[in-house]
Amino acid sequence: MADDNLMNEFFIDTQGHLDQIEEGTLSLEHSPDDTEIIGDVFRRVHSIKGNAGIMGLGDIYAYGQEFEAFLEGIRERKIVTAPEIEQIFKHLDRLKALMLSMRSEEGGEEPQDDQAYIDQSPAYAEDDHGADDEEEEEHHDMAAPVGAPARSQALSGQVRQAQAEVRRPEKGNGHGPVTVLTFQIGDEIYGFDIMKVKEIITYERVTRVPNTKWYVDGVMNLRDQVIPVFDLKKKLKFKEASSADVDREKSIIVVEIQKVLTGLAVDEVTGIRVFEHGKITPPSDFTGKISSEFLVGVGQMEQGAVIILNAPDICDPQEILY
């Protein structure tokens, strides 16, 4: 079981997901074919399930898996029926009841049985505004993570500026240039598509979690959201870090895939590069130590090469981390 601070962050993060799932489901009553809302509800349930698994909360994980499987059929059909909406609310209420029970075990509120919780649910009764206000107050009292140093803030600003440039419409036909965020692991320079990067922060406040895969460093609180942090060197199956690498201050690149955030620990973020398509060789021509499944290609530059990695494959939101 994780420490108290991390567990509190998990409860707050999950409560936010539960609130948004309920809001989205209410919206589906009026727009049953809104695939964006259907996808958002699915992703939030997936996040709850995944975080519960990392935290070792077996009951919540197991029920989240059942809930997710039910939503998968709706997502594939791209429309939800009225009986299915009612079933979503029942799944949601059961998940809330499990969370309430878990919080009671952690020293929070008095436990209630599932039916009592369902009877109080906003899906079946009027809103209790006092309870909402109390929850909101608890949320704002939660300590935020330490602010990133000036270099990380500056790099995040450069990322946003570069992303704005990429979003501008291209003139003419053909492929436009490829913009990547570059970073160092060991002696090599790597890169990610700039559009997959959310922000850059220093390596801090990562809480170790037992029984996770070898490349998971732990989890961290990013503005009251619990996200997993991967050691990218381990994910790519490199050899153990040298003493020089261990002493180097690491950075965490936060990437967003299908609206799911993942932190990737690297040795150092080095900048932003723009490559024309003709300057990128395909993965099939690469003879290095990285599996081609993780590669987009290799960008050629005067000072050497940038190995461009495939962020969606490295940070697959569907991957089980434990």
SEFI-113098 format. One line per field, with one value per residue: residue number from 0; residue in three letters; x, y, z of N, C-alpha, C in turn. Coordinates in steps of 0.1 Angstrom, whole numbers, plus 5000, padded with zeros to 4 digits. Atoms other than C-alpha are relative to their C-alpha. Layout:
# SEFI-113098
k <- c(NUM,...);
r <- c(ala,...);
nu <- c(X,...);
nv <- c(Y,...);
nw <- c(Z,...);
cau <- c(X,...);
cav <- c(Y,...);
caw <- c(Z,...);
cu <- c(X,...);
cv <- c(Y,...);
cw <- c(Z,...);
# end
This chain:
# SEFI-113098
k <- c(0,1,2,3,4,5,6,7,8,9,10,11,12,13,14,15,16,17,18,19,20,21,22,23,24,25,26,27,28,29,30,31,32,33,34,35,36,37,38,39,40,41,42,43,44,45,46,47,48,49,50,51,52,53,54,55,56,57,58,59,60,61,62,63,64,65,66,67,68,69,70,71,72,73,74,75,76,77,78,79,80,81,82,83,84,85,86,87,88,89,90,91,92,93,94,95,96,97,98,99,100,101,102,103,104,105,106,107,108,109,110,111,112,113,114,115,116,117,118,119,120,121,122,123,124,125,126,127,128,129,130,131,132,133,134,135,136,137,138,139,140,141,142,143,144,145,146,147,148,149,150,151,152,153,154,155,156,157,158,159,160,161,162,163,164,165,166,167,168,169,170,171,172,173,174,175,176,177,178,179,180,181,182,183,184,185,186,187,188,189,190,191,192,193,194,195,196,197,198,199,200,201,202,203,204,205,206,207,208,209,210,211,212,213,214,215,216,217,218,219,220,221,222,223,224,225,226,227,228,229,230,231,232,233,234,235,236,237,238,239,240,241,242,243,244,245,246,247,248,249,250,251,252,253,254,255,256,257,258,259,260,261,262,263,264,265,266,267,268,269,270,271,272,273,274,275,276,277,278,279,280,281,282,283,284,285,286,287,288,289,290,291,292,293,294,295,296,297,298,299,300,301,302,303,304,305,306,307,308,309,310,311,312,313,314,315,316,317,318,319,320,321);
r <- c(met,ala,asp,asp,asn,leu,met,asn,glu,phe,phe,ile,asp,thr,gln,gly,his,leu,asp,gln,ile,glu,glu,gly,thr,leu,ser,leu,glu,his,ser,pro,asp,asp,thr,glu,ile,ile,gly,asp,val,phe,arg,arg,val,his,ser,ile,lys,gly,asn,ala,gly,ile,met,gly,leu,gly,asp,ile,tyr,ala,tyr,gly,gln,glu,phe,glu,ala,phe,leu,glu,gly,ile,arg,glu,arg,lys,ile,val,thr,ala,pro,glu,ile,glu,gln,ile,phe,lys,his,leu,asp,arg,leu,lys,ala,leu,met,leu,ser,met,arg,ser,glu,glu,gly,gly,glu,glu,pro,gln,asp,asp,gln,ala,tyr,ile,asp,gln,ser,pro,ala,tyr,ala,glu,asp,asp,his,gly,ala,asp,asp,glu,glu,glu,glu,glu,his,his,asp,met,ala,ala,pro,val,gly,ala,pro,ala,arg,ser,gln,ala,leu,ser,gly,gln,val,arg,gln,ala,gln,ala,glu,val,arg,arg,pro,glu,lys,gly,asn,gly,his,gly,pro,val,thr,val,leu,thr,phe,gln,ile,gly,asp,glu,ile,tyr,gly,phe,asp,ile,met,lys,val,lys,glu,ile,ile,thr,tyr,glu,arg,val,thr,arg,val,pro,asn,thr,lys,trp,tyr,val,asp,gly,val,met,asn,leu,arg,asp,gln,val,ile,pro,val,phe,asp,leu,lys,lys,lys,leu,lys,phe,lys,glu,ala,ser,ser,ala,asp,val,asp,arg,glu,lys,ser,ile,ile,val,val,glu,ile,gln,lys,val,leu,thr,gly,leu,ala,val,asp,glu,val,thr,gly,ile,arg,val,phe,glu,his,gly,lys,ile,thr,pro,pro,ser,asp,phe,thr,gly,lys,ile,ser,ser,glu,phe,leu,val,gly,val,gly,gln,met,glu,gln,gly,ala,val,ile,ile,leu,asn,ala,pro,asp,ile,cys,asp,pro,gln,glu,ile,leu,tyr);
nu <- c(5008,4992,5001,5013,5001,5003,5014,5009,5000,5008,5014,5004,5000,5011,5012,5001,5005,5014,5009,5000,5007,5015,5004,5000,5011,5012,5000,5004,5015,5005,4992,4995,4990,4988,4988,4990,5004,4999,4986,4995,5005,4992,4987,5000,5001,4987,4990,5003,4996,4986,4994,5004,4991,4987,5000,5002,5014,5005,5015,5004,4994,5009,5013,4997,4998,5013,5006,4993,5004,5013,4999,4993,5010,5007,4990,4999,5012,5000,5013,5005,5014,5006,4996,4985,4997,5004,4990,4988,5003,4999,4985,4994,5004,4992,4986,5000,5001,4987,4991,5004,4995,4985,4996,5003,4989,4988,5001,5009,5014,5006,5004,5014,5001,5001,5013,5001,4992,5007,5011,4995,4992,5007,5008,5013,5006,4996,4987,4997,4990,4991,4989,4992,4992,4990,4990,4992,4991,4989,4991,4991,4990,4990,4987,4996,4986,4991,4999,4988,4990,5002,4997,5011,5011,4996,5002,5014,5004,4995,5008,5013,4998,4998,5012,5008,4995,5004,5014,5004,5002,4988,5002,4996,5003,4989,4998,4993,4989,5003,4994,4998,4993,4988,4996,4989,4999,4986,4993,5008,5010,5013,5010,5014,5008,5003,5015,5004,4994,5008,4991,4988,4998,4988,5003,5002,5013,5005,5002,4998,5011,4995,5007,5002,4990,4986,4997,5008,4993,5010,5010,4998,5011,4999,5011,5010,5003,4990,4996,4988,4987,4991,4986,5000,4989,5004,5010,4994,4992,4986,4993,5001,4994,4986,4999,5002,5014,5008,4998,5006,5013,5009,5012,5012,5008,5013,5007,5015,5005,5014,5004,4994,4987,4989,4987,4989,4988,4989,4989,5000,5007,4990,5005,5011,4994,5009,4994,5007,5002,4988,4989,5003,4999,5010,4995,4994,4986,4994,4992,4997,5004,5014,5010,5006,5014,5000,4993,5006,4989,4988,4998,4986,4996,4985,4993,5003,5014,5010,5008,5013,5008,5014,5006,5012,4996,4993,5009,5013,5009,5006,4990,5001,4988,4997);
nv <- c(4988,4988,4992,4993,4989,5005,5005,4989,4995,5010,4998,4988,5003,5008,4993,4992,5009,5004,4989,4998,5011,4998,4989,5004,5010,4992,4994,5011,5002,4990,5001,5014,5004,4991,5009,4993,5003,5015,5002,4994,5008,5013,4997,4998,5013,5007,4994,5004,5014,5001,4995,5009,5011,4996,4997,5013,5000,5010,5000,4989,5004,5011,4995,4991,5009,5004,4988,4996,5009,4996,4988,5002,5003,4987,4992,5006,4997,4985,4995,5006,5001,4996,5010,5000,4988,5004,5010,4992,4994,5011,5002,4988,5000,5011,4995,4990,5008,5006,4989,4996,5011,4999,4988,5003,5008,4992,4991,4989,5000,5013,5007,5002,5011,4995,4995,4987,4990,4998,4992,4987,4996,4989,5005,5005,4991,4986,4998,4994,4990,4998,5010,4995,4989,5006,5007,4990,4994,5010,5000,4989,5000,5010,4994,5002,5003,4989,4994,5003,4990,4990,5006,5008,4991,4994,5010,5002,4989,5002,5011,4994,4991,5009,5006,4990,4999,5012,5000,4990,5007,5000,4996,5009,5015,5008,5001,4989,5004,5007,4993,5010,4996,5008,5003,5009,5012,5004,4992,4999,4990,5006,4990,5003,4991,4989,4999,5009,4995,4991,4990,5005,4996,5007,5013,4999,5004,5013,5010,5014,5008,5014,5009,4994,5005,4997,4986,4990,4994,4997,4991,4986,4991,4988,4992,5008,5012,5010,5005,5008,4995,5011,4997,5002,5009,5014,5004,5003,5012,4997,5004,4991,4987,4999,4991,4987,4998,4999,4987,4990,4996,5005,4992,5008,4995,5005,5002,5002,5009,5003,4992,5006,4995,5009,4994,5008,4995,5000,4993,4985,4995,4992,4989,5003,5000,5002,5008,5003,5015,5006,5002,5010,5014,5008,5010,5012,4997,4998,5012,4998,5010,4998,5008,4991,4997,4988,4990,4993,4999,4993,4987,4997,4987,4999,5004,5014,5004,5000,5012,4996,5011,5001,4998,5008,5014,5000,4996,5006,4999,5013,5010,5003,4996,5008);
nw <- c(5000,5001,4988,4998,5009,5013,5000,5001,5014,5008,4998,5006,5015,5003,4999,5012,5011,4998,5002,5014,5006,4998,5009,5014,5002,5001,5014,5010,5000,5011,5012,4999,5010,4998,4998,4992,4986,4998,4998,4988,4989,5001,4995,4985,4993,5002,4991,4986,4999,5000,4988,4989,5001,4996,4985,4993,4995,5009,5002,5009,5013,5006,5005,5011,5011,5004,5005,5012,5010,5004,5008,5013,5010,5004,5008,5013,5007,5002,4996,4987,4999,4987,4990,4998,4992,4987,4995,4997,4986,4990,4999,4993,4986,4994,4999,4989,4988,4997,4996,4986,4991,4999,4992,4987,4995,4998,4989,5004,4995,4996,5012,5002,5009,5014,5004,4994,5008,5012,4997,4998,5012,5008,5012,4995,4991,5002,4996,4987,5003,4989,5001,5011,4996,4991,5008,5007,4990,4998,5012,5000,4990,5004,5004,5014,5001,5000,5013,5008,5001,5012,5012,5004,5004,5013,5010,5002,5008,5014,5006,5004,5011,5011,5003,5007,5014,5008,5002,5011,5012,5010,5013,5010,4998,4995,4985,4994,4992,4988,4989,4989,4988,4999,4986,4999,4991,5002,5010,5012,5001,5005,5001,5001,5007,4991,4997,4990,4988,4992,4993,4995,4986,4995,4994,4986,4994,5006,4989,5004,4998,5002,5009,5013,5010,4997,5005,4993,4989,4989,5004,4995,4999,5009,4997,4994,5008,4999,5013,5000,5006,5005,5003,5015,5003,4997,5009,5013,4997,5000,4989,4988,5001,4995,4989,5005,5003,4987,4994,5009,4996,5011,5003,5003,5011,4998,5013,5000,5011,4998,4988,4988,4998,4995,4999,5005,4995,5009,4993,5002,5012,5007,5009,5010,5014,5011,5011,5013,5001,5007,4990,4990,5006,4994,4990,5006,5002,4987,4995,4986,4990,4997,5008,5010,4996,4992,5009,5011,5009,4995,5006,5003,4998,5002,4988,4996,5004,4990,5001,4997,4994,5002,4987,4997,4997,4988,4989,5004,4989,4997,4994,4986,4994,4988);
cau <- c(5000,5013,5020,4993,5002,5001,4968,4953,4964,4948,4915,4914,4924,4898,4871,4878,4874,4842,4827,4836,4823,4789,4788,4797,4771,4744,4754,4750,4713,4709,4737,4740,4762,4788,4820,4841,4821,4820,4858,4864,4842,4861,4895,4886,4875,4907,4928,4910,4916,4952,4960,4942,4964,4996,4985,4977,4939,4927,4889,4888,4911,4889,4857,4873,4883,4847,4834,4860,4850,4814,4823,4845,4815,4798,4830,4832,4796,4800,4765,4749,4714,4691,4695,4733,4733,4713,4739,4768,4752,4750,4787,4796,4777,4794,4828,4819,4809,4842,4861,4840,4848,4885,4886,4869,4896,4922,4908,4882,4844,4823,4816,4782,4767,4765,4727,4729,4756,4735,4705,4726,4742,4734,4722,4693,4688,4692,4727,4741,4758,4772,4791,4803,4816,4834,4850,4861,4876,4896,4908,4922,4939,4959,4996,5006,5039,5070,5073,5098,5131,5135,5151,5122,5097,5116,5117,5080,5074,5095,5075,5042,5056,5068,5035,5017,5040,5032,4995,4996,4984,5011,5013,5015,5014,5036,5048,5059,5089,5089,5095,5109,5118,5154,5168,5198,5201,5237,5257,5229,5204,5167,5135,5097,5072,5066,5028,5029,5047,5027,5054,5088,5096,5125,5127,5112,5085,5083,5069,5080,5052,5058,5048,5050,5070,5107,5107,5081,5100,5068,5040,5039,5014,5010,4986,4965,4966,4984,5005,5030,5067,5088,5125,5129,5163,5148,5118,5141,5160,5193,5220,5221,5230,5267,5278,5280,5244,5232,5248,5232,5201,5172,5142,5107,5090,5053,5036,4999,4986,4948,4944,4964,4995,5028,5061,5093,5125,5155,5190,5186,5163,5185,5162,5139,5149,5131,5138,5127,5112,5142,5165,5148,5158,5132,5134,5143,5176,5184,5211,5212,5202,5166,5137,5123,5088,5097,5112,5098,5132,5165,5169,5202,5220,5256,5265,5252,5218,5186,5169,5132,5110,5074,5057,5023,5041,5063,5034,5005,4975,4962,4994,4992,5019,5019);
cav <- c(5000,5035,5062,5085,5115,5095,5078,5112,5124,5092,5099,5135,5125,5098,5120,5144,5116,5104,5138,5142,5107,5116,5149,5133,5105,5131,5148,5115,5114,5144,5135,5096,5096,5121,5101,5127,5123,5085,5085,5108,5087,5055,5072,5083,5049,5035,5060,5051,5014,5019,5041,5017,4989,5008,5017,4980,4986,4953,4957,4991,4978,4947,4966,4993,4965,4954,4989,4996,4964,4975,5009,4994,4980,5014,5030,5006,5012,5050,5054,5046,5035,5046,5013,5015,5050,5036,5008,5034,5052,5018,5011,5046,5043,5010,5026,5055,5030,5012,5045,5055,5022,5026,5061,5048,5022,5049,5068,5090,5090,5063,5035,5030,5001,5003,5009,5038,5054,5049,5065,5096,5097,5129,5106,5095,5124,5162,5176,5182,5215,5216,5183,5197,5228,5207,5185,5216,5231,5198,5199,5234,5227,5199,5209,5214,5201,5222,5247,5238,5256,5285,5263,5238,5266,5283,5250,5244,5279,5271,5239,5258,5283,5255,5238,5270,5272,5236,5242,5270,5258,5248,5264,5243,5205,5178,5170,5198,5198,5177,5195,5174,5180,5167,5151,5131,5096,5086,5098,5097,5124,5114,5132,5132,5147,5182,5178,5149,5169,5185,5201,5196,5195,5185,5150,5153,5140,5106,5080,5044,5019,4981,4954,4976,4968,4972,5006,5023,5047,5054,5079,5117,5144,5168,5194,5170,5143,5111,5101,5073,5080,5058,5056,5059,5042,5011,5012,5011,4982,5000,4989,5002,5038,5047,5067,5098,5094,5089,5121,5141,5161,5144,5160,5146,5150,5148,5134,5132,5102,5099,5125,5103,5118,5099,5112,5101,5105,5115,5127,5162,5180,5197,5218,5218,5208,5210,5184,5183,5149,5143,5145,5117,5081,5054,5029,5001,5018,5020,4996,5008,4990,5003,4981,4995,4994,5024,5044,5070,5075,5092,5129,5139,5170,5184,5176,5140,5124,5126,5092,5101,5079,5069,5084,5066,5032,5040,5055,5032,5042,5006,4990,4974,4987,4960);
caw <- c(5000,4992,5017,5031,5010,4978,4988,4994,4960,4945,4962,4950,4914,4914,4927,4899,4874,4890,4889,4852,4844,4859,4841,4808,4813,4820,4787,4769,4778,4753,4729,4728,4697,4710,4705,4722,4755,4751,4747,4776,4800,4788,4794,4829,4839,4824,4844,4877,4870,4861,4891,4914,4901,4906,4942,4949,4954,4940,4945,4927,4900,4894,4892,4871,4847,4845,4840,4813,4794,4794,4780,4753,4735,4736,4723,4694,4684,4688,4704,4738,4745,4774,4792,4788,4803,4833,4836,4835,4865,4883,4876,4887,4919,4927,4920,4943,4970,4968,4970,5001,5017,5009,5024,5055,5059,5055,5084,5066,5068,5084,5060,5045,5026,4988,4986,5011,4989,4958,4974,4981,4946,4925,4897,4920,4943,4945,4948,4983,4978,5012,5006,4972,4989,5015,4988,4969,5000,5006,4970,4973,5005,4988,4985,4949,4936,4939,4910,4882,4881,4856,4830,4829,4828,4799,4780,4786,4772,4741,4736,4736,4712,4689,4691,4680,4650,4640,4643,4617,4583,4558,4525,4494,4491,4505,4540,4562,4585,4617,4650,4679,4715,4719,4751,4762,4776,4782,4752,4727,4716,4712,4704,4706,4683,4699,4697,4721,4748,4776,4797,4812,4849,4871,4886,4920,4943,4926,4950,4946,4942,4947,4922,4891,4859,4859,4840,4863,4886,4906,4905,4911,4919,4889,4901,4921,4893,4899,4869,4863,4857,4835,4835,4797,4798,4814,4791,4761,4778,4781,4804,4840,4844,4848,4879,4858,4847,4883,4894,4865,4875,4855,4839,4834,4800,4805,4773,4765,4745,4741,4769,4793,4809,4815,4828,4812,4831,4809,4817,4802,4778,4752,4730,4700,4664,4631,4604,4568,4559,4536,4566,4585,4577,4583,4612,4588,4582,4619,4633,4669,4701,4702,4690,4657,4673,4694,4664,4641,4624,4627,4621,4605,4616,4612,4648,4647,4647,4667,4673,4671,4693,4689,4720,4716,4716,4745,4766,4754,4777,4774,4788,4822,4845,4872);
cu <- c(5009,4999,4988,4999,4996,4986,4991,4999,4991,4985,4995,5000,4988,4987,4997,4995,4986,4990,4998,4993,4985,4995,4999,4988,4986,4998,4996,4985,4995,5008,5006,5011,5012,5012,5011,4997,5002,5015,5006,4996,5009,5014,5001,4999,5013,5011,4998,5005,5015,5007,4997,5010,5014,5000,4997,4986,4993,4985,4997,5006,4991,4987,5002,5002,4986,4992,5006,4996,4986,5000,5007,4991,4993,5009,5001,4988,4998,4986,4996,4985,4996,5003,5014,5003,4996,5011,5013,4998,5002,5015,5006,4997,5007,5014,5001,4999,5013,5010,4996,5005,5015,5004,4997,5011,5013,4999,4991,4986,4996,4995,4985,4998,4997,4987,4998,5008,4992,4988,5004,5007,4992,4993,4986,4994,5005,5014,5001,5011,5009,5012,5009,5010,5011,5011,5009,5010,5012,5009,5009,5010,5012,5013,5003,5015,5009,5002,5013,5010,4998,5003,4989,4988,5003,4998,4985,4994,5004,4992,4987,5001,5002,4987,4990,5005,4996,4986,4996,4999,5012,4995,5005,4997,5012,5001,5008,5011,4994,5007,5000,5006,5012,5004,5011,4998,5014,5007,4992,4989,4987,4990,4986,4993,4995,4986,4996,5005,4991,5008,5013,5002,5012,4996,5000,4987,4994,4999,5000,4987,5004,4991,4996,5011,5013,5003,4992,5008,4990,4989,5003,4987,5002,4987,4988,4995,5011,5004,5012,5012,5008,5014,5002,5012,4997,4989,5006,5010,5015,5007,4999,5008,5014,4999,4998,4986,4992,5002,4994,4986,4990,4989,4989,4993,4986,4993,4986,4996,4985,4995,5005,5014,5010,5012,5011,5013,5012,5012,5000,4992,5010,4995,4989,5007,4989,5007,4990,4998,5012,5012,4997,5000,4990,5006,5007,5015,5009,5007,5004,4994,4985,4991,4993,4985,4999,5005,4991,5010,5012,5002,5015,5003,5016,5007,4998,4986,4991,4991,4985,4991,4985,4993,4988,5003,5007,4990,4986,4990,4994,5009,4998,5013,5005,4999);
cv <- c(5012,5008,5009,5012,4996,4995,5012,5006,4991,5003,5013,4999,4992,5007,5009,4992,4996,5011,5003,4989,5002,5011,4996,4990,5008,5007,4990,4998,5009,4998,4985,4996,5009,4992,5006,4997,4986,4997,5005,4992,4987,5003,5002,4988,4992,5006,4996,4986,4999,5005,4991,4988,5003,5002,4987,4999,4990,5000,5011,4997,4990,5006,5011,4993,4996,5012,5004,4990,5003,5012,4997,4996,5012,5008,4995,5003,5015,5006,4992,5000,5004,4990,4999,5012,4997,4991,5008,5006,4989,4997,5011,5000,4989,5004,5010,4993,4994,5011,5005,4990,5001,5012,4998,4992,5008,5011,5012,4999,4986,4993,4999,4988,5006,5007,5014,5010,5003,5009,5015,5006,5011,4994,4995,5009,5014,5002,5005,5010,5002,4990,5004,5010,4995,4993,5010,5006,4990,5000,5012,5001,4990,5007,4997,4997,5012,5006,4996,5011,5008,4993,4991,5009,5007,4989,4997,5011,4999,4989,5005,5009,4992,4993,5009,5001,4988,5000,5009,4992,5001,5005,4990,4986,4993,5000,5012,4995,4993,5007,4990,5007,4990,4998,4990,4989,4994,5009,5003,5011,4994,5011,4994,5010,5011,5000,4990,5004,5010,5011,4993,5005,4993,4987,5002,4995,4988,4990,4986,4992,4985,4993,5006,4995,5007,5015,5011,5005,5002,5009,5014,5008,5012,5008,4992,4988,4991,4994,4991,5006,4988,5005,4996,4990,4985,4996,4996,4988,5003,4993,5009,5013,5000,5010,5014,5003,5002,5014,5012,5003,4996,5010,4989,5006,4994,5000,4997,4991,4997,5006,4994,5005,4990,5009,4991,5006,4998,5007,5015,5003,5010,5011,4995,5000,4998,4993,5000,4985,4993,4998,4990,4986,4991,4990,4988,5002,5001,4987,5001,4989,5001,4992,5010,5004,5013,5012,5006,5001,5007,5013,5003,5015,5001,4994,4985,4997,5001,4987,5004,4988,5002,5001,4991,4985,4998,5002,4995,5001,4986,4990,4999,5001,4992,4985);
cw <- c(5000,5012,5001,4991,4986,4999,5000,4986,4991,5002,4993,4985,4996,5001,4989,4988,5001,4997,4985,4993,5001,4991,4985,4997,4999,4986,4990,4999,4989,4987,5000,4990,5000,5003,5009,5015,5003,5003,5013,5012,5000,5006,5015,5008,4999,5009,5015,5002,5000,5013,5012,5000,5004,5015,5007,5006,4991,4997,4990,4986,4993,4995,4989,4987,4994,4994,4986,4988,4995,4991,4987,4989,4995,4991,4986,4991,4997,5004,5012,5001,5014,5010,5004,5009,5015,5006,5003,5014,5011,5003,5008,5015,5008,5002,5011,5014,5004,5004,5014,5010,5002,5009,5015,5007,5002,5011,4997,5006,5005,4988,4999,4991,4986,4997,5007,4992,4987,5002,5001,4987,4992,4988,5004,5010,4997,5005,5015,4999,5011,4999,4988,5004,5009,4992,4992,5009,5002,4988,5000,5011,4997,4995,4985,4999,4999,4986,4993,5000,4987,4987,4995,4996,4987,4989,4997,4992,4985,4993,4996,4988,4987,4995,4992,4986,4992,4996,4988,4987,4991,4987,4990,5003,5006,5015,5004,5009,5013,5011,5012,5012,5002,5015,4999,5009,4997,4990,4988,5001,4994,4999,5000,4991,5010,5004,5010,5014,5007,5007,5004,5015,5005,5007,5015,5004,4993,5011,4994,5003,4997,4989,4986,4991,5002,4996,5007,5012,5012,4994,5006,4999,4990,5001,5003,4990,5001,4986,5002,4995,4996,5000,4985,4997,5002,4990,4987,5002,4998,5012,5012,4998,5006,5012,4996,4997,5013,5006,4992,5005,4988,4998,4997,4989,5002,4986,5002,4988,5003,5013,5013,5002,5006,5001,4996,5005,4990,5007,4999,4987,4994,4991,4991,4986,4990,4989,4988,4999,4993,5009,5010,4993,5007,5010,4994,4998,5013,5005,5014,5009,5004,4991,4990,5004,5007,4991,4990,4988,5006,4993,4999,5002,5000,5012,5004,4996,5012,4998,5004,5004,4998,5014,5003,5003,5013,5012,4996,5012,5004,5007,5015,5006,5012,4997);
# end
